[in-house]
């Protein structure tokens, strides 16, 4: 882990991000491979360019190879996908601590993808904290959803990062948990 570099993604990183996405995209995996975790949202070069220009993509590299990424982007960006529009429609019913849940003071966290060779070594905490420091001044609240069948991701977020499950929903015959995180709380302090 000592050789890992954490960076805000740049346009030159797009190819490496797409390579990592391809390895763990749910539509590219067998049922057995899905048990180790997966990402469900594919991103195009144009979408990655937009997120990078907004400084909403954070990466980890080992010897200049991208081994992990985390998206931290506005609901406006993610509303191009129907599942995110559905989640935004649920905001008035959601409760978390004393936050007013809306699309202005919160952002969509994720997807996160970590190369399986680097999982279980604390990289999620390091990369999340790096992202948190960059995003907290703009967004005090982070929200995301995780497919209920994606047990590795659910455990990583609730056990390692201490996200709270605040609701669940069904969309396109899949079931999801909604999770929330107070961005004012450093993650490395609870790691």
N, C-alpha and C positions, 0 to 999 in steps of 0.2 A: 504493500500500500504506500510505501514511502516514495515511489516514483510517479504517483498519480498526480496529474495536473488538473485543476478545476478551472473552468473558463466560461465566460459568457460566449455563446456560439457566434461564429463569424460566417460569412457567406462561403468561405473556403472550406468550411466543415460540412457542407450539405451532403457531399458524396458519402462521407463516413457515417453521417446520421442515417441516410437512406440504407446503407449497408446493414447497420445494426437493426433498423426497423424491419428490414426484410427477414432477418434471422428469427425474429420473435413475433411477427405479425400473426394473429390467430388463424387467419385464412391460409397461412403457409405451414401450419403445424399439424402433426398427427394428434390423435386423442391422447396418446401417451406423452408426447412432448408438451401438450397444454397443461399437464399436471405440474410442470415446473414454473408456470407463469407465462403470461402473454400480454401483448398490447393489442387493442382492438381497432384503433383509429389510424388508418394510413394517411400519410401526409405527402403532398406533391412538392416538387421543387418550388413552385410558386408560393405555396402555403408556407413552406419553411423559410423562404426569403422574407415573407411578410413578418413572421414571428421573430426572425433574427433581427430584422430592421427595427422591430419594437423592443428589442433586448429582452425577449421573453423565453429564451431557450438557453439552458445551462447544460454543460457537458463535462464529462470526465475523460481524460486521455491517459493512456499508458504507452510511453514511447511514441507519441503522436498518433496513436490509433484510438479512435473513439470507442470507449467501452461502456458508456452510460450517457443517458440524457434525461432531462426533466423539462417539461413545458410548464410555463407559468404565464398564462395569457388571459386577456379580457374575455368576458362573456360575449361581447360584441363579435370578436373573432370566431369563437366557437359556435355562435348561433347559426353558422352555415350548415351545421349538422343537426338533423332532426332530434337526436337524442338529447343534445344540449338545450335545444329550444324547450323540450319537454321538462328537463330539469329546472330551467329558469322559471317555468310556469308553476313549479312547486314551491318556490321561495317564500311566498306569503304564509305558507303553512309550517315552515321549518323554524326550529328554535335551537339556538346554541349560545350558552352563557348569556351575556347581555347584549349580544350583537343584533343589530337590525340587518337581516339577511336580504341583500339586494345585489344588483349587478354592477353597482358603482363602487362599493367599498369591499367587494370580494372579487376573487378571480378563480378561474378554473385551473386547478393544479393537475398536471399530468397531460398526457401519459408520461410515465417514467419507465425507462427500460435499462436494465443492467445486464451486461453480458454474463451468462451463467458461471463463467470461470471466476467472476469477481463477487458473486453473491455470498451473503453470510459472513462478510469480512468487515462490515461497518461502512461500506461505501455509501449506502443509502443515507446514513446519518450525515456524512461529510458533504455529499452533494446537496442534500436537502437544506442543510445549514447555509451553504454557500448561496443557494438560490434565495433562501429566506432573508438573508442580510441584504440582498439586492432588491427585494420586492416589498419588504415590510413597510417602508415609508409610503408607498403608493396604495398598498392593499393590506389592511389589518386582519383580514379574514380570508382563509383559503377553504375552498370546497372542492370535492371531487366525488366520483362514484366508482365503484368496483363491482364487477360481475361477481355474483355470489359463488360461482364455480371457480373463481380465481383465488383459491385459498392461500397460495404463497404471497400474493400481493396484499390480501387482507391482513394476514399475520404480520407482514413487514410494516404495514402502516399503523396497525393498532398496537402491536407489541413493541416494535423498535422506535417508531416515531411518535407514538401515543396520540394518534388521531382518534376522534370520537365518532362512533356511528350514531347518526342523528335521525335517520329515516331509511326507508327502502322504497323501491318502485319497480314496476314491470314495464318493459318496453320491447316491442318486437319479439315477444315470447322469451325474453331473457329477464332475469331478476337481478337487481342491483341494490347495493347499500349506498347510501349517501353519507359521506364523511366530512367532518369539519376540523379545522385546526386554527388556533389563535396564533397568528404570525408574530406576536410579540414575545412568544416563549422560545428561547433558544433550544434547539434540539440536542445539541451536544451536551447540554447540562443534564439531560434526562437519558442519554444514551447508555 
